[in-house]
Amino acid sequence: MKNLHRSFFGALACLMFVTVLWSMPPATDNPQPVATAQTPASQLSVSGKITAVAKDSFTLAVAGGQVSSGQQFAQEAPNAKSMTFHIDKNTTIEGKLKVNANADVTYREDNGKNTAISVHVTA
């Protein structure tokens, strides 16, 4: 009877061990990258009239406070609001930035600062 109990519990222990191994994910040589807090910010877009131009930035008067993120529009304020955009080496500009010209701006928010990704200026 003792041998029967030993065999039963031995078989049960082996079965539990195999079950645990089967439930583990397979090991891979190429682990998947882990997402960090440095994921790219979403792109926003806005249109308006240029009110000021500096060396590395410009200011846009946005009529009605409309800012879009893809297909969704967010109505922020009924009045026109002023937004400043910083220009870096990766910003693409179509046309010439000048006061009173209309512009469509695609940008991202970085630590409370609006960085222009692309600017399309119209007369």
N, C-alpha and C positions, 0 to 999 in steps of 0.2 A: 504494500500500500504506500510506503514511503517513496518508493521509486516512481510510482504512478503520479504522486503529488509533485515530485521534483520534475518529472517530464512535462506535466501539464503547465506548471509555472514557468519552466524554461521556454516552452513553446509560446506561452502568452507573452513573455518578455521579448522574445524575438519578433513576434507579430507587432508589438508596440513599437519596437525599434524601427522596423521596416515602415510602419505607418508614418512615423515622424520623418524618416528620410524622404518618403514620397511627397509629403506635404511641403517640403522646402523648395524654393525656387531653384531652377538649374543655374549652375555657375557658368559665367561667360568670360571670355578673354577680353571683350570690349565692353566695359561697363557704360551704361547710358549716362550722359552728362546730367548733373543735378541742377535744376533751376535755382538761381540765386536772386538776391534782391536787385541785381543789376540788369534786370530784363529791360529791353528797350521800352521807352515811354510811348504811349499811343500818340498818333498824329492827329492834330486838330487843324482846322482851316477856318479862315475868316477873310472877309472882304471889306474894303473901306477906302478912305481917302488919306493919302500920306500928308501929315501935318508938319513933320520935321525929319531931317536927315542928318546923321552924324557919320563919322568914319566907320564905326563898327556897330551901328544901330540905326533904327528909324522908328518913328511913331506913326501909328495908324489910327484915324478916327473911325470907329466902327459904328455904323448907323443901326440903331435899334438893339445893339448889344447881342447880335446873333453870332454864335460860335458853333461850328459843326464838328462832330466827331463821326466821320463816316456818313451815314444816311440820316442821323438824328440831329435835330436842331434844338438848341437849348436857348430859350428866351431869357436873358439875364436881366435886362433893364429896358424900360421904354425909351430912355434917353440915349443919345450917342455917348459912347465911352471911348477913352483913349487907351491904346495898348502899345507898349514899346517892345520891339523885337531886336534881339542881338543877332549879328551876322558873324559867322565863323568861316573857316576855310572850306567847309563842306556845303555852305549855302549856295544854291544855284539861283541866279537872278536873270530873268528875261526882261529886257527893257532897261530903262535908266531910272533909278530912284530919284524922284524930284518932288518937291512940295506941290500939292494940289493934283497930283496924278492918282488915279485909282489903282489899287493893287489887290491881288488875291494872294494870300499868304498861307502856306502850309507850315506848321510849326510844332514843336514839342515843348513841354514844360520840364525844365531841369531845375530843381531846388528853388522853385518860385520865380525862375527867370524864363522868359519865352525866347527860345532859340529858333530862328527861321530856318526851315529846311529848304523851301523853295519859295520864290517870289515871282509873280507874273504881273508886270506893270503895264497898264494901258493908259492912253492919253486922257 
